[in-house]
Each structure stands twice: as C-alpha cells, then as structure tokens.
Amino acid sequence: MVSEHSHDTGETTPLALKILVAGGFGVGKTTMVGAVSEIKPLRTEELLSEAGRSVDDTEGLDHKVTTTVAMDFGRITIRSGLSLYLFGTPGQDRFWFLWDELSQGALGAVVLADTRRLEDCFPAVDYFEHRHIPFVVAVNCFTGSRTYAAQDVSRALDLDSGTPVVLCDARDRDSGREVLIRLVEYAGRMHTARLLESVG
C-alpha cells in the first residue's frame, strides 16, 4: 500500500498519492495547502468582486479578500518513498464542476470545517460519502471559535461510523501534516477492506 518494491533490485519505488483538501468557502483550504507544501504552492486565487458578493457568503469572513477559482496544488513528503500531491478544491457551488475532475484517482480527502459555519462542509461530506472516497474531517480551530469535542462534530455532521474527526490549525505545518497522516492511514484501511470484500 505504502511502497512498491522492484523485483530486479529490491529497491523501494517512490509512491505519490493524490489527496483533496475540500470544505466550505473561507475555511482555510488554501492556507493548509500552503502551510504543509514543501514546494511553492500553485494557487489560482482572484480578488473577491462586488458582483460575487451576492453569491459568496462572506459573513464572519471580514478579512477574506480572495477566493480560489480552480484549485490549489502542493506537495509534501510524509516519509522516504511516500509523497502526497495536494489539490485544494474551490469552495463555492459555482465551481463544483471541477470537483469530479479533481477527485479522479484520489486516495482520499480532508474536509476542513469551521465550527462557526459547520453547515458549510455538509456538501463536501455528502460528495465524498456518495462517491465512497475516504475522508477525514479536520476542524480548523479559528481564533475565537468555540471548541467542540470530536464526537459532537461527528454527530452534528451525521458522519458514518468510524470517519475520523481531528482538530487542527490550518496555518501550522506540523498540525496539517498530522491530519494528512491520519487520512493516509484511514484511507489505507478503507481501501484494503474494500479489496478484501471484493476478493471474498
């Protein structure tokens, strides 16, 4: 799952896995990708326009002046031989046609959540559940937001049993890295279980 071995040399072949970072508008997707990426992240941000204010809910996001219009892209090496390619999805409904393309071949996803606007991540949760893409919910602990226990967030989002909920700071590299490790471990177990079911 994590590495492949060459039959000729016994050397480990590097493995790259595709991960999506999703969630509602302004939840911290671009911030997280930028914080953990070991390369300069690719960003497709544009300034919020007056025309867009009628469709983009910026309540509680006083300092947000840009929005992702296609995707964010970054890369992080988890350990020798294992790298993650991170694709941050746009949060607004009008850009969701991009999600199907971005989700092709993804191992799993991180759904970022803000407890002040928890309902904003419902669409992302539904998207991944219906497509059977493993995901973890990462609660981005914004300054001034109320702290909830993981089980409370799980109940509020009506998550399937076993779906991990973790607390994080999207601005912190180590925090984001721990979220990604948790996702890789969980997605690995899910894919293995499905493979065994199909074989059995």
Backbone hydrogen bonds, N-H to C=O, Kabsch-Sander energy under -0.5 kcal/mol:
donor,donor_aa,acceptor,acceptor_aa,energy
4,E,13,T,-0.9
6,S,11,E,-2.6
10,G,6,S,-2.0
13,T,4,E,-3.2
15,L,81,G,-3.1
17,L,83,S,-2.5
19,I,17,L,-0.5
19,I,85,Y,-3.0
20,L,108,G,-2.0
21,V,87,F,-2.5
22,A,20,L,-0.5
22,A,110,V,-3.3
24,G,112,L,-0.6
27,V,24,G,-1.4
32,M,28,G,-2.5
33,V,29,K,-2.4
34,G,30,T,-2.2
35,A,31,T,-2.1
36,V,32,M,-2.1
37,S,33,V,-1.7
38,E,75,R,-3.4
39,I,75,R,-0.5
42,L,73,F,-2.4
46,E,67,T,-2.4
48,L,65,V,-3.1
53,R,49,S,-0.9
54,S,51,A,-0.8
55,V,52,G,-1.6
56,D,52,G,-2.5
57,D,55,V,-0.6
58,T,56,D,-1.0
61,L,58,T,-2.6
64,K,61,L,-1.7
65,V,63,H,-0.5
67,T,46,E,-2.4
69,V,44,T,-2.8
72,D,88,G,-1.7
73,F,42,L,-2.4
74,G,86,L,-1.8
76,I,84,L,-2.1
78,I,76,I,-0.6
78,I,82,L,-2.0
79,R,82,L,-1.3
82,L,79,R,-2.7
83,S,15,L,-2.6
84,L,76,I,-3.1
85,Y,17,L,-3.3
86,L,74,G,-3.0
86,L,84,L,-0.6
87,F,19,I,-2.6
88,G,72,D,-2.2
88,G,86,L,-0.5
89,T,21,V,-2.5
95,F,92,Q,-1.7
96,W,93,D,-1.9
98,L,95,F,-1.8
99,W,96,W,-1.4
100,D,96,W,-0.6
101,E,97,F,-0.5
102,L,98,L,-2.4
103,S,99,W,-2.5
104,Q,100,D,-0.6
104,Q,101,E,-0.9
106,A,103,S,-2.0
107,L,18,K,-2.6
108,G,18,K,-0.9
109,A,134,P,-1.8
110,V,20,L,-2.8
111,V,109,A,-0.5
111,V,136,V,-3.0
112,L,22,A,-3.0
112,L,110,V,-0.7
113,A,138,A,-2.3
117,R,114,D,-2.0
118,L,115,T,-0.6
120,D,117,R,-2.0
121,C,118,L,-1.8
122,F,119,E,-1.2
125,V,121,C,-2.3
126,D,122,F,-2.7
127,Y,123,P,-2.5
128,F,124,A,-2.2
129,E,125,V,-2.4
130,H,126,D,-2.6
131,R,127,Y,-1.2
132,H,129,E,-1.1
133,I,128,F,-2.5
136,V,109,A,-1.9
137,V,164,P,-2.6
138,A,111,V,-2.3
138,A,136,V,-0.6
139,V,137,V,-0.6
139,V,166,V,-3.1
140,N,113,A,-2.7
140,N,138,A,-0.8
141,C,139,V,-0.7
141,C,168,C,-2.9
142,F,140,N,-1.7
145,S,142,F,-2.0
148,Y,146,R,-0.5
152,D,149,A,-0.6
153,V,149,A,-1.9
154,S,150,A,-2.4
155,R,151,Q,-2.1
156,A,152,D,-2.4
157,L,153,V,-2.1
158,D,154,S,-0.5
158,D,155,R,-0.8
159,L,154,S,-2.2
163,T,160,D,-2.0
166,V,137,V,-2.7
168,C,139,V,-2.6
172,D,169,D,-2.2
173,R,171,R,-0.5
176,G,172,D,-2.5
177,R,173,R,-2.5
178,E,174,D,-2.0
179,V,175,S,-1.7
180,L,176,G,-2.1
181,I,177,R,-2.4
182,R,178,E,-2.2
183,L,179,V,-2.1
184,V,180,L,-2.6
185,E,181,I,-2.4
186,Y,182,R,-2.3
187,A,183,L,-3.5
188,G,184,V,-2.2
189,R,185,E,-1.9
190,M,186,Y,-2.3
191,H,187,A,-2.8
192,T,188,G,-2.2
193,A,189,R,-2.4
194,R,190,M,-2.2
195,L,191,H,-2.2
196,L,192,T,-2.4
197,E,193,A,-2.0
198,S,194,R,-2.3
199,V,195,L,-2.0
200,G,196,L,-2.7
